[in-house]
């Protein structure tokens, strides 16, 4: 039949990482082993956490985008 790899998602895995792992593991074209999938999930989680940290600094320094459309400056109409 061939080789089968068993992926056991650790219980402390975040829901988004677990969903990614299950999707990646079920990909019929995927060639990664269970160990490599877990490594890749950890790498992606670290990147996401770093992005969130940078975003938090940006927001704390006043760089956040205005979410209220009424508060946005209007574009000139060119009249």
mmCIF file of the N, C-alpha and C atoms, coordinates in Angstrom:
data_MODEL
# 
_entry.id   MODEL 
# 
loop_
_atom_site.group_PDB 
_atom_site.id 
_atom_site.type_symbol 
_atom_site.label_atom_id 
_atom_site.label_alt_id 
_atom_site.label_comp_id 
_atom_site.label_asym_id 
_atom_site.label_entity_id 
_atom_site.label_seq_id 
_atom_site.pdbx_PDB_ins_code 
_atom_site.Cartn_x 
_atom_site.Cartn_y 
_atom_site.Cartn_z 
_atom_site.occupancy 
_atom_site.B_iso_or_equiv 
_atom_site.pdbx_formal_charge 
_atom_site.auth_seq_id 
_atom_site.auth_comp_id 
_atom_site.auth_asym_id 
_atom_site.auth_atom_id 
_atom_site.pdbx_PDB_model_num 
ATOM 1   N N  . UNK A 1 1  ? 0.826   -1.190 0.000  1.00 0.00 ? 1  UNK A N  1 
ATOM 2   C CA . UNK A 1 1  ? 0.000   0.000  0.000  1.00 0.00 ? 1  UNK A CA 1 
ATOM 3   C C  . UNK A 1 1  ? 0.866   1.248  0.000  1.00 0.00 ? 1  UNK A C  1 
ATOM 4   N N  . UNK A 1 2  ? 2.000   1.244  0.617  1.00 0.00 ? 2  UNK A N  1 
ATOM 5   C CA . UNK A 1 2  ? 2.843   2.427  0.680  1.00 0.00 ? 2  UNK A CA 1 
ATOM 6   C C  . UNK A 1 2  ? 3.037   2.897  2.103  1.00 0.00 ? 2  UNK A C  1 
ATOM 7   N N  . UNK A 1 3  ? 3.744   3.974  2.223  1.00 0.00 ? 3  UNK A N  1 
ATOM 8   C CA . UNK A 1 3  ? 4.045   4.523  3.544  1.00 0.00 ? 3  UNK A CA 1 
ATOM 9   C C  . UNK A 1 3  ? 2.951   5.480  3.980  1.00 0.00 ? 3  UNK A C  1 
ATOM 10  N N  . UNK A 1 4  ? 2.579   5.409  5.236  1.00 0.00 ? 4  UNK A N  1 
ATOM 11  C CA . UNK A 1 4  ? 1.611   6.322  5.833  1.00 0.00 ? 4  UNK A CA 1 
ATOM 12  C C  . UNK A 1 4  ? 2.285   7.070  6.970  1.00 0.00 ? 4  UNK A C  1 
ATOM 13  N N  . UNK A 1 5  ? 1.975   8.342  7.085  1.00 0.00 ? 5  UNK A N  1 
ATOM 14  C CA . UNK A 1 5  ? 2.470   9.154  8.197  1.00 0.00 ? 5  UNK A CA 1 
ATOM 15  C C  . UNK A 1 5  ? 1.290   9.524  9.066  1.00 0.00 ? 5  UNK A C  1 
ATOM 16  N N  . UNK A 1 6  ? 1.482   9.441  10.362 1.00 0.00 ? 6  UNK A N  1 
ATOM 17  C CA . UNK A 1 6  ? 0.441   9.790  11.315 1.00 0.00 ? 6  UNK A CA 1 
ATOM 18  C C  . UNK A 1 6  ? 0.774   11.141 11.932 1.00 0.00 ? 6  UNK A C  1 
ATOM 19  N N  . UNK A 1 7  ? -0.154  12.059 11.830 1.00 0.00 ? 7  UNK A N  1 
ATOM 20  C CA . UNK A 1 7  ? 0.016   13.372 12.441 1.00 0.00 ? 7  UNK A CA 1 
ATOM 21  C C  . UNK A 1 7  ? -0.872  13.431 13.674 1.00 0.00 ? 7  UNK A C  1 
ATOM 22  N N  . UNK A 1 8  ? -0.256  13.649 14.821 1.00 0.00 ? 8  UNK A N  1 
ATOM 23  C CA . UNK A 1 8  ? -0.998  13.856 16.065 1.00 0.00 ? 8  UNK A CA 1 
ATOM 24  C C  . UNK A 1 8  ? -0.816  15.318 16.427 1.00 0.00 ? 8  UNK A C  1 
ATOM 25  N N  . UNK A 1 9  ? -1.914  16.052 16.393 1.00 0.00 ? 9  UNK A N  1 
ATOM 26  C CA . UNK A 1 9  ? -1.863  17.478 16.719 1.00 0.00 ? 9  UNK A CA 1 
ATOM 27  C C  . UNK A 1 9  ? -1.825  17.606 18.237 1.00 0.00 ? 9  UNK A C  1 
ATOM 28  N N  . UNK A 1 10 ? -0.760  18.223 18.769 1.00 0.00 ? 10 UNK A N  1 
ATOM 29  C CA . UNK A 1 10 ? -0.649  18.371 20.224 1.00 0.00 ? 10 UNK A CA 1 
ATOM 30  C C  . UNK A 1 10 ? -1.826  19.157 20.800 1.00 0.00 ? 10 UNK A C  1 
ATOM 31  N N  . UNK A 1 11 ? -2.301  18.799 21.989 1.00 0.00 ? 11 UNK A N  1 
ATOM 32  C CA . UNK A 1 11 ? -3.477  19.455 22.562 1.00 0.00 ? 11 UNK A CA 1 
ATOM 33  C C  . UNK A 1 11 ? -3.307  20.950 22.805 1.00 0.00 ? 11 UNK A C  1 
ATOM 34  N N  . UNK A 1 12 ? -2.090  21.433 23.007 1.00 0.00 ? 12 UNK A N  1 
ATOM 35  C CA . UNK A 1 12 ? -1.877  22.858 23.268 1.00 0.00 ? 12 UNK A CA 1 
ATOM 36  C C  . UNK A 1 12 ? -1.814  23.688 21.985 1.00 0.00 ? 12 UNK A C  1 
ATOM 37  N N  . UNK A 1 13 ? -1.994  23.054 20.836 1.00 0.00 ? 13 UNK A N  1 
ATOM 38  C CA . UNK A 1 13 ? -1.952  23.752 19.553 1.00 0.00 ? 13 UNK A CA 1 
ATOM 39  C C  . UNK A 1 13 ? -3.138  24.698 19.440 1.00 0.00 ? 13 UNK A C  1 
ATOM 40  N N  . UNK A 1 14 ? -2.874  25.913 18.948 1.00 0.00 ? 14 UNK A N  1 
ATOM 41  C CA . UNK A 1 14 ? -3.951  26.890 18.776 1.00 0.00 ? 14 UNK A CA 1 
ATOM 42  C C  . UNK A 1 14 ? -4.907  26.399 17.689 1.00 0.00 ? 14 UNK A C  1 
ATOM 43  N N  . UNK A 1 15 ? -6.164  26.808 17.755 1.00 0.00 ? 15 UNK A N  1 
ATOM 44  C CA . UNK A 1 15 ? -7.137  26.352 16.761 1.00 0.00 ? 15 UNK A CA 1 
ATOM 45  C C  . UNK A 1 15 ? -6.744  26.676 15.315 1.00 0.00 ? 15 UNK A C  1 
ATOM 46  N N  . UNK A 1 16 ? -6.187  27.870 15.076 1.00 0.00 ? 16 UNK A N  1 
ATOM 47  C CA . UNK A 1 16 ? -5.822  28.207 13.700 1.00 0.00 ? 16 UNK A CA 1 
ATOM 48  C C  . UNK A 1 16 ? -4.651  27.354 13.212 1.00 0.00 ? 16 UNK A C  1 
ATOM 49  N N  . UNK A 1 17 ? -3.691  27.070 14.085 1.00 0.00 ? 17 UNK A N  1 
ATOM 50  C CA . UNK A 1 17 ? -2.577  26.199 13.703 1.00 0.00 ? 17 UNK A CA 1 
ATOM 51  C C  . UNK A 1 17 ? -3.057  24.762 13.494 1.00 0.00 ? 17 UNK A C  1 
ATOM 52  N N  . UNK A 1 18 ? -3.968  24.316 14.340 1.00 0.00 ? 18 UNK A N  1 
ATOM 53  C CA . UNK A 1 18 ? -4.505  22.952 14.200 1.00 0.00 ? 18 UNK A CA 1 
ATOM 54  C C  . UNK A 1 18 ? -5.263  22.812 12.889 1.00 0.00 ? 18 UNK A C  1 
ATOM 55  N N  . UNK A 1 19 ? -6.038  23.832 12.538 1.00 0.00 ? 19 UNK A N  1 
ATOM 56  C CA . UNK A 1 19 ? -6.772  23.792 11.271 1.00 0.00 ? 19 UNK A CA 1 
ATOM 57  C C  . UNK A 1 19 ? -5.806  23.755 10.091 1.00 0.00 ? 19 UNK A C  1 
ATOM 58  N N  . UNK A 1 20 ? -4.745  24.576 10.161 1.00 0.00 ? 20 UNK A N  1 
ATOM 59  C CA . UNK A 1 20 ? -3.750  24.567 9.092  1.00 0.00 ? 20 UNK A CA 1 
ATOM 60  C C  . UNK A 1 20 ? -3.077  23.200 8.997  1.00 0.00 ? 20 UNK A C  1 
ATOM 61  N N  . UNK A 1 21 ? -2.709  22.638 10.143 1.00 0.00 ? 21 UNK A N  1 
ATOM 62  C CA . UNK A 1 21 ? -2.059  21.324 10.150 1.00 0.00 ? 21 UNK A CA 1 
ATOM 63  C C  . UNK A 1 21 ? -2.949  20.244 9.539  1.00 0.00 ? 21 UNK A C  1 
ATOM 64  N N  . UNK A 1 22 ? -4.210  20.228 9.902  1.00 0.00 ? 22 UNK A N  1 
ATOM 65  C CA . UNK A 1 22 ? -5.116  19.212 9.377  1.00 0.00 ? 22 UNK A CA 1 
ATOM 66  C C  . UNK A 1 22 ? -5.309  19.385 7.871  1.00 0.00 ? 22 UNK A C  1 
ATOM 67  N N  . UNK A 1 23 ? -5.420  20.631 7.411  1.00 0.00 ? 23 UNK A N  1 
ATOM 68  C CA . UNK A 1 23 ? -5.570  20.874 5.973  1.00 0.00 ? 23 UNK A CA 1 
ATOM 69  C C  . UNK A 1 23 ? -4.310  20.457 5.226  1.00 0.00 ? 23 UNK A C  1 
ATOM 70  N N  . UNK A 1 24 ? -3.148  20.823 5.761  1.00 0.00 ? 24 UNK A N  1 
ATOM 71  C CA . UNK A 1 24 ? -1.886  20.477 5.109  1.00 0.00 ? 24 UNK A CA 1 
ATOM 72  C C  . UNK A 1 24 ? -1.660  18.969 5.118  1.00 0.00 ? 24 UNK A C  1 
ATOM 73  N N  . UNK A 1 25 ? -2.008  18.314 6.196  1.00 0.00 ? 25 UNK A N  1 
ATOM 74  C CA . UNK A 1 25 ? -1.804  16.864 6.298  1.00 0.00 ? 25 UNK A CA 1 
ATOM 75  C C  . UNK A 1 25 ? -2.735  16.098 5.362  1.00 0.00 ? 25 UNK A C  1 
ATOM 76  N N  . UNK A 1 26 ? -3.906  16.653 5.093  1.00 0.00 ? 26 UNK A N  1 
ATOM 77  C CA . UNK A 1 26 ? -4.860  15.954 4.240  1.00 0.00 ? 26 UNK A CA 1 
ATOM 78  C C  . UNK A 1 26 ? -4.690  16.273 2.758  1.00 0.00 ? 26 UNK A C  1 
ATOM 79  N N  . UNK A 1 27 ? -3.749  17.147 2.427  1.00 0.00 ? 27 UNK A N  1 
ATOM 80  C CA . UNK A 1 27 ? -3.483  17.489 1.031  1.00 0.00 ? 27 UNK A CA 1 
ATOM 81  C C  . UNK A 1 27 ? -2.920  16.266 0.307  1.00 0.00 ? 27 UNK A C  1 
ATOM 82  N N  . UNK A 1 28 ? -3.618  15.764 -0.700 1.00 0.00 ? 28 UNK A N  1 
ATOM 83  C CA . UNK A 1 28 ? -3.133  14.555 -1.376 1.00 0.00 ? 28 UNK A CA 1 
ATOM 84  C C  . UNK A 1 28 ? -1.804  14.768 -2.124 1.00 0.00 ? 28 UNK A C  1 
ATOM 85  N N  . UNK A 1 29 ? -1.477  16.019 -2.405 1.00 0.00 ? 29 UNK A N  1 
ATOM 86  C CA . UNK A 1 29 ? -0.227  16.323 -3.098 1.00 0.00 ? 29 UNK A CA 1 
ATOM 87  C C  . UNK A 1 29 ? 0.890   16.712 -2.141 1.00 0.00 ? 29 UNK A C  1 
ATOM 88  N N  . UNK A 1 30 ? 0.568   16.789 -0.857 1.00 0.00 ? 30 UNK A N  1 
ATOM 89  C CA . UNK A 1 30 ? 1.555   17.171 0.148  1.00 0.00 ? 30 UNK A CA 1 
ATOM 90  C C  . UNK A 1 30 ? 2.626   16.101 0.309  1.00 0.00 ? 30 UNK A C  1 
ATOM 91  N N  . UNK A 1 31 ? 3.852   16.557 0.444  1.00 0.00 ? 31 UNK A N  1 
ATOM 92  C CA . UNK A 1 31 ? 4.964   15.622 0.569  1.00 0.00 ? 31 UNK A CA 1 
ATOM 93  C C  . UNK A 1 31 ? 5.668   15.746 1.919  1.00 0.00 ? 31 UNK A C  1 
ATOM 94  N N  . UNK A 1 32 ? 5.155   16.596 2.805  1.00 0.00 ? 32 UNK A N  1 
ATOM 95  C CA . UNK A 1 32 ? 5.813   16.820 4.087  1.00 0.00 ? 32 UNK A CA 1 
ATOM 96  C C  . UNK A 1 32 ? 5.450   15.727 5.082  1.00 0.00 ? 32 UNK A C  1 
ATOM 97  N N  . UNK A 1 33 ? 6.418   15.355 5.895  1.00 0.00 ? 33 UNK A N  1 
ATOM 98  C CA . UNK A 1 33 ? 6.173   14.393 6.967  1.00 0.00 ? 33 UNK A CA 1 
ATOM 99  C C  . UNK A 1 33 ? 5.453   15.089 8.114  1.00 0.00 ? 33 UNK A C  1 
ATOM 100 N N  . UNK A 1 34 ? 4.956   14.322 9.046  1.00 0.00 ? 34 UNK A N  1 
ATOM 101 C CA . UNK A 1 34 ? 4.276   14.896 10.208 1.00 0.00 ? 34 UNK A CA 1 
ATOM 102 C C  . UNK A 1 34 ? 5.218   15.813 10.985 1.00 0.00 ? 34 UNK A C  1 
ATOM 103 N N  . UNK A 1 35 ? 6.463   15.406 11.154 1.00 0.00 ? 35 UNK A N  1 
ATOM 104 C CA . UNK A 1 35 ? 7.438   16.240 11.873 1.00 0.00 ? 35 UNK A CA 1 
ATOM 105 C C  . UNK A 1 35 ? 7.668   17.556 11.150 1.00 0.00 ? 35 UNK A C  1 
ATOM 106 N N  . UNK A 1 36 ? 7.780   17.495 9.843  1.00 0.00 ? 36 UNK A N  1 
ATOM 107 C CA . UNK A 1 36 ? 8.022   18.710 9.055  1.00 0.00 ? 36 UNK A CA 1 
ATOM 108 C C  . UNK A 1 36 ? 6.800   19.620 9.073  1.00 0.00 ? 36 UNK A C  1 
ATOM 109 N N  . UNK A 1 37 ? 5.602   19.052 9.072  1.00 0.00 ? 37 UNK A N  1 
ATOM 110 C CA . UNK A 1 37 ? 4.387   19.858 9.181  1.00 0.00 ? 37 UNK A CA 1 
ATOM 111 C C  . UNK A 1 37 ? 4.354   20.617 10.506 1.00 0.00 ? 37 UNK A C  1 
ATOM 112 N N  . UNK A 1 38 ? 4.714   19.944 11.592 1.00 0.00 ? 38 UNK A N  1 
ATOM 113 C CA . UNK A 1 38 ? 4.742   20.607 12.900 1.00 0.00 ? 38 UNK A CA 1 
ATOM 114 C C  . UNK A 1 38 ? 5.787   21.719 12.931 1.00 0.00 ? 38 UNK A C  1 
ATOM 115 N N  . UNK A 1 39 ? 6.936   21.486 12.305 1.00 0.00 ? 39 UNK A N  1 
ATOM 116 C CA . UNK A 1 39 ? 7.966   22.529 12.220 1.00 0.00 ? 39 UNK A CA 1 
ATOM 117 C C  . UNK A 1 39 ? 7.464   23.727 11.421 1.00 0.00 ? 39 UNK A C  1 
ATOM 118 N N  . UNK A 1 40 ? 6.804   23.458 10.314 1.00 0.00 ? 40 UNK A N  1 
ATOM 119 C CA . UNK A 1 40 ? 6.279   24.536 9.471  1.00 0.00 ? 40 UNK A CA 1 
ATOM 120 C C  . UNK A 1 40 ? 5.193   25.322 10.202 1.00 0.00 ? 40 UNK A C  1 
ATOM 121 N N  . UNK A 1 41 ? 4.337   24.641 10.945 1.00 0.00 ? 41 UNK A N  1 
ATOM 122 C CA . UNK A 1 41 ? 3.306   25.318 11.728 1.00 0.00 ? 41 UNK A CA 1 
ATOM 123 C C  . UNK A 1 41 ? 3.940   26.225 12.778 1.00 0.00 ? 41 UNK A C  1 
ATOM 124 N N  . UNK A 1 42 ? 5.009   25.764 13.417 1.00 0.00 ? 42 UNK A N  1 
ATOM 125 C CA . UNK A 1 42 ? 5.707   26.589 14.415 1.00 0.00 ? 42 UNK A CA 1 
ATOM 126 C C  . UNK A 1 42 ? 6.335   27.809 13.749 1.00 0.00 ? 42 UNK A C  1 
ATOM 127 N N  . UNK A 1 43 ? 6.907   27.627 12.554 1.00 0.00 ? 43 UNK A N  1 
ATOM 128 C CA . UNK A 1 43 ? 7.511   28.748 11.830 1.00 0.00 ? 43 UNK A CA 1 
ATOM 129 C C  . UNK A 1 43 ? 6.451   29.781 11.448 1.00 0.00 ? 43 UNK A C  1 
ATOM 130 N N  . UNK A 1 44 ? 5.320   29.312 10.944 1.00 0.00 ? 44 UNK A N  1 
ATOM 131 C CA . UNK A 1 44 ? 4.237   30.222 10.569 1.00 0.00 ? 44 UNK A CA 1 
ATOM 132 C C  . UNK A 1 44 ? 3.675   30.948 11.787 1.00 0.00 ? 44 UNK A C  1 
ATOM 133 N N  . UNK A 1 45 ? 3.578   30.237 12.914 1.00 0.00 ? 45 UNK A N  1 
ATOM 134 C CA . UNK A 1 45 ? 3.091   30.860 14.151 1.00 0.00 ? 45 UNK A CA 1 
ATOM 135 C C  . UNK A 1 45 ? 4.042   31.956 14.612 1.00 0.00 ? 45 UNK A C  1 
ATOM 136 N N  . UNK A 1 46 ? 5.361   31.702 14.518 1.00 0.00 ? 46 UNK A N  1 
ATOM 137 C CA . UNK A 1 46 ? 6.354   32.705 14.907 1.00 0.00 ? 46 UNK A CA 1 
ATOM 138 C C  . UNK A 1 46 ? 6.267   33.931 14.010 1.00 0.00 ? 46 UNK A C  1 
ATOM 139 N N  . UNK A 1 47 ? 6.080   33.724 12.713 1.00 0.00 ? 47 UNK A N  1 
ATOM 140 C CA . UNK A 1 47 ? 5.922   34.853 11.793 1.00 0.00 ? 47 UNK A CA 1 
ATOM 141 C C  . UNK A 1 47 ? 4.671   35.658 12.113 1.00 0.00 ? 47 UNK A C  1 
ATOM 142 N N  . UNK A 1 48 ? 3.562   34.955 12.396 1.00 0.00 ? 48 UNK A N  1 
ATOM 143 C CA . UNK A 1 48 ? 2.323   35.638 12.734 1.00 0.00 ? 48 UNK A CA 1 
ATOM 144 C C  . UNK A 1 48 ? 2.478   36.456 14.018 1.00 0.00 ? 48 UNK A C  1 
ATOM 145 N N  . UNK A 1 49 ? 3.142   35.861 15.018 1.00 0.00 ? 49 UNK A N  1 
ATOM 146 C CA . UNK A 1 49 ? 3.346   36.576 16.280 1.00 0.00 ? 49 UNK A CA 1 
ATOM 147 C C  . UNK A 1 49 ? 4.236   37.802 16.080 1.00 0.00 ? 49 UNK A C  1 
ATOM 148 N N  . UNK A 1 50 ? 5.263   37.676 15.241 1.00 0.00 ? 50 UNK A N  1 
ATOM 149 C CA . UNK A 1 50 ? 6.144   38.816 14.951 1.00 0.00 ? 50 UNK A CA 1 
ATOM 150 C C  . UNK A 1 50 ? 5.366   39.910 14.232 1.00 0.00 ? 50 UNK A C  1 
ATOM 151 N N  . UNK A 1 51 ? 4.502   39.525 13.283 1.00 0.00 ? 51 UNK A N  1 
ATOM 152 C CA . UNK A 1 51 ? 3.682   40.512 12.581 1.00 0.00 ? 51 UNK A CA 1 
ATOM 153 C C  . UNK A 1 51 ? 2.751   41.234 13.544 1.00 0.00 ? 51 UNK A C  1 
ATOM 154 N N  . UNK A 1 52 ? 2.180   40.489 14.472 1.00 0.00 ? 52 UNK A N  1 
ATOM 155 C CA . UNK A 1 52 ? 1.284   41.113 15.456 1.00 0.00 ? 52 UNK A CA 1 
ATOM 156 C C  . UNK A 1 52 ? 2.044   42.075 16.365 1.00 0.00 ? 52 UNK A C  1 
ATOM 157 N N  . UNK A 1 53 ? 3.283   41.720 16.719 1.00 0.00 ? 53 UNK A N  1 
ATOM 158 C CA . UNK A 1 53 ? 4.082   42.603 17.567 1.00 0.00 ? 53 UNK A CA 1 
ATOM 159 C C  . UNK A 1 53 ? 4.399   43.902 16.834 1.00 0.00 ? 53 UNK A C  1 
ATOM 160 N N  . UNK A 1 54 ? 4.761   43.797 15.566 1.00 0.00 ? 54 UNK A N  1 
ATOM 161 C CA . UNK A 1 54 ? 5.049   44.993 14.768 1.00 0.00 ? 54 UNK A CA 1 
ATOM 162 C C  . UNK A 1 54 ? 3.789   45.832 14.624 1.00 0.00 ? 54 UNK A C  1 
ATOM 163 N N  . UNK A 1 55 ? 2.665   45.191 14.398 1.00 0.00 ? 55 UNK A N  1 
ATOM 164 C CA . UNK A 1 55 ? 1.394   45.894 14.268 1.00 0.00 ? 55 UNK A CA 1 
ATOM 165 C C  . UNK A 1 55 ? 1.022   46.598 15.572 1.00 0.00 ? 55 UNK A C  1 
ATOM 166 N N  . UNK A 1 56 ? 1.285   45.972 16.709 1.00 0.00 ? 56 UNK A N  1 
ATOM 167 C CA . UNK A 1 56 ? 0.986   46.586 18.003 1.00 0.00 ? 56 UNK A CA 1 
ATOM 168 C C  . UNK A 1 56 ? 1.829   47.840 18.210 1.00 0.00 ? 56 UNK A C  1 
ATOM 169 N N  . UNK A 1 57 ? 3.097   47.787 17.823 1.00 0.00 ? 57 UNK A N  1 
ATOM 170 C CA . UNK A 1 57 ? 3.954   48.975 17.935 1.00 0.00 ? 57 UNK A CA 1 
ATOM 171 C C  . UNK A 1 57 ? 3.428   50.061 17.017 1.00 0.00 ? 57 UNK A C  1 
ATOM 172 N N  . UNK A 1 58 ? 3.071   49.699 15.799 1.00 0.00 ? 58 UNK A N  1 
ATOM 173 C CA . UNK A 1 58 ? 2.537   50.658 14.841 1.00 0.00 ? 58 UNK A CA 1 
ATOM 174 C C  . UNK A 1 58 ? 1.290   51.338 15.422 1.00 0.00 ? 58 UNK A C  1 
ATOM 175 N N  . UNK A 1 59 ? 0.365   50.534 15.958 1.00 0.00 ? 59 UNK A N  1 
ATOM 176 C CA . UNK A 1 59 ? -0.850  51.095 16.543 1.00 0.00 ? 59 UNK A CA 1 
ATOM 177 C C  . UNK A 1 59 ? -0.550  51.978 17.743 1.00 0.00 ? 59 UNK A C  1 
ATOM 178 N N  . UNK A 1 60 ? 0.395   51.569 18.591 1.00 0.00 ? 60 UNK A N  1 
ATOM 179 C CA . UNK A 1 60 ? 0.698   52.341 19.795 1.00 0.00 ? 60 UNK A CA 1 
ATOM 180 C C  . UNK A 1 60 ? 1.371   53.667 19.465 1.00 0.00 ? 60 UNK A C  1 
ATOM 181 N N  . UNK A 1 61 ? 1.950   53.765 18.285 1.00 0.00 ? 61 UNK A N  1 
ATOM 182 C CA . UNK A 1 61 ? 2.603   55.009 17.866 1.00 0.00 ? 61 UNK A CA 1 
ATOM 183 C C  . UNK A 1 61 ? 1.678   55.873 17.013 1.00 0.00 ? 61 UNK A C  1 
ATOM 184 N N  . UNK A 1 62 ? 0.411   55.520 16.958 1.00 0.00 ? 62 UNK A N  1 
ATOM 185 C CA . UNK A 1 62 ? -0.553  56.333 16.227 1.00 0.00 ? 62 UNK A CA 1 
ATOM 186 C C  . UNK A 1 62 ? -0.687  55.974 14.768 1.00 0.00 ? 62 UNK A C  1 
ATOM 187 N N  . UNK A 1 63 ? -0.166  54.847 14.338 1.00 0.00 ? 63 UNK A N  1 
ATOM 188 C CA . UNK A 1 63 ? -0.215  54.476 12.932 1.00 0.00 ? 63 UNK A CA 1 
ATOM 189 C C  . UNK A 1 63 ? -1.431  53.685 12.535 1.00 0.00 ? 63 UNK A C  1 
ATOM 190 N N  . UNK A 1 64 ? -2.372  53.493 13.450 1.00 0.00 ? 64 UNK A N  1 
ATOM 191 C CA . UNK A 1 64 ? -3.541  52.681 13.121 1.00 0.00 ? 64 UNK A CA 1 
ATOM 192 C C  . UNK A 1 64 ? -4.441  53.404 12.124 1.00 0.00 ? 64 UNK A C  1 
ATOM 193 N N  . UNK A 1 65 ? -5.103  52.642 11.303 1.00 0.00 ? 65 UNK A N  1 
ATOM 194 C CA . UNK A 1 65 ? -6.023  53.203 10.322 1.00 0.00 ? 65 UNK A CA 1 
ATOM 195 C C  . UNK A 1 65 ? -7.346  53.516 11.000 1.00 0.00 ? 65 UNK A C  1 
ATOM 196 N N  . UNK A 1 66 ? -7.987  54.557 10.547 1.00 0.00 ? 66 UNK A N  1 
ATOM 197 C CA . UNK A 1 66 ? -9.286  54.912 11.083 1.00 0.00 ? 66 UNK A CA 1 
ATOM 198 C C  . UNK A 1 66 ? -10.308 53.914 10.599 1.00 0.00 ? 66 UNK A C  1 
ATOM 199 N N  . UNK A 1 67 ? -11.071 53.356 11.506 1.00 0.00 ? 67 UNK A N  1 
ATOM 200 C CA . UNK A 1 67 ? -12.058 52.351 11.135 1.00 0.00 ? 67 UNK A CA 1 
ATOM 201 C C  . UNK A 1 67 ? -13.430 52.977 10.864 1.00 0.00 ? 67 UNK A C  1 
ATOM 202 N N  . UNK A 1 68 ? -13.647 54.196 11.321 1.00 0.00 ? 68 UNK A N  1 
ATOM 203 C CA . UNK A 1 68 ? -14.918 54.883 11.142 1.00 0.00 ? 68 UNK A CA 1 
ATOM 204 C C  . UNK A 1 68 ? -14.883 55.645 9.818  1.00 0.00 ? 68 UNK A C  1 
ATOM 205 N N  . UNK A 1 69 ? -15.706 55.239 8.866  1.00 0.00 ? 69 UNK A N  1 
ATOM 206 C CA . UNK A 1 69 ? -15.672 55.871 7.544  1.00 0.00 ? 69 UNK A CA 1 
ATOM 207 C C  . UNK A 1 69 ? -16.090 57.332 7.613  1.00 0.00 ? 69 UNK A C  1 
ATOM 208 N N  . UNK A 1 70 ? -16.910 57.716 8.587  1.00 0.00 ? 70 UNK A N  1 
ATOM 209 C CA . UNK A 1 70 ? -17.321 59.113 8.719  1.00 0.00 ? 70 UNK A CA 1 
ATOM 210 C C  . UNK A 1 70 ? -16.160 59.989 9.160  1.00 0.00 ? 70 UNK A C  1 
ATOM 211 N N  . UNK A 1 71 ? -15.168 59.423 9.824  1.00 0.00 ? 71 UNK A N  1 
ATOM 212 C CA . UNK A 1 71 ? -14.036 60.196 10.319 1.00 0.00 ? 71 UNK A CA 1 
ATOM 213 C C  . UNK A 1 71 ? -12.927 60.347 9.275  1.00 0.00 ? 71 UNK A C  1 
ATOM 214 N N  . UNK A 1 72 ? -13.041 59.634 8.151  1.00 0.00 ? 72 UNK A N  1 
ATOM 215 C CA . UNK A 1 72 ? -12.014 59.720 7.120  1.00 0.00 ? 72 UNK A CA 1 
ATOM 216 C C  . UNK A 1 72 ? -12.125 61.032 6.371  1.00 0.00 ? 72 UNK A C  1 
ATOM 217 N N  . UNK A 1 73 ? -10.965 61.600 5.994  1.00 0.00 ? 73 UNK A N  1 
ATOM 218 C CA . UNK A 1 73 ? -11.037 62.838 5.205  1.00 0.00 ? 73 UNK A CA 1 
ATOM 219 C C  . UNK A 1 73 ? -11.652 62.557 3.835  1.00 0.00 ? 73 UNK A C  1 
ATOM 220 N N  . UNK A 1 74 ? -12.422 63.476 3.370  1.00 0.00 ? 74 UNK A N  1 
ATOM 221 C CA . UNK A 1 74 ? -13.070 63.348 2.063  1.00 0.00 ? 74 UNK A CA 1 
ATOM 222 C C  . UNK A 1 74 ? -12.102 63.734 0.955  1.00 0.00 ? 74 UNK A C  1 
ATOM 223 N N  . UNK A 1 75 ? -12.225 63.059 -0.192 1.00 0.00 ? 75 UNK A N  1 
ATOM 224 C CA . UNK A 1 75 ? -11.400 63.406 -1.342 1.00 0.00 ? 75 UNK A CA 1 
ATOM 225 C C  . UNK A 1 75 ? -11.985 64.660 -2.000 1.00 0.00 ? 75 UNK A C  1 
ATOM 226 N N  . UNK A 1 76 ? -11.131 65.529 -2.496 1.00 0.00 ? 76 UNK A N  1 
ATOM 227 C CA . UNK A 1 76 ? -11.646 66.720 -3.187 1.00 0.00 ? 76 UNK A CA 1 
ATOM 228 C C  . UNK A 1 76 ? -12.432 66.296 -4.438 1.00 0.00 ? 76 UNK A C  1 
ATOM 229 N N  . UNK A 1 77 ? -13.488 66.997 -4.718 1.00 0.00 ? 77 UNK A N  1 
ATOM 230 C CA . UNK A 1 77 ? -14.333 66.657 -5.860 1.00 0.00 ? 77 UNK A CA 1 
ATOM 231 C C  . UNK A 1 77 ? -13.811 67.243 -7.159 1.00 0.00 ? 77 UNK A C  1 
ATOM 232 N N  . UNK A 1 78 ? -12.914 68.232 -7.104 1.00 0.00 ? 78 UNK A N  1 
ATOM 233 C CA . UNK A 1 78 ? -12.337 68.810 -8.299 1.00 0.00 ? 78 UNK A CA 1 
ATOM 234 C C  . UNK A 1 78 ? -13.237 69.796 -9.004 1.00 0.00 ? 78 UNK A C  1 
ATOM 235 N N  . UNK A 1 79 ? -14.104 70.458 -8.268 1.00 0.00 ? 79 UNK A N  1 
ATOM 236 C CA . UNK A 1 79 ? -15.020 71.446 -8.861 1.00 0.00 ? 79 UNK A CA 1 
ATOM 237 C C  . UNK A 1 79 ? -14.334 72.723 -9.159 1.00 0.00 ? 79 UNK A C  1 
# 
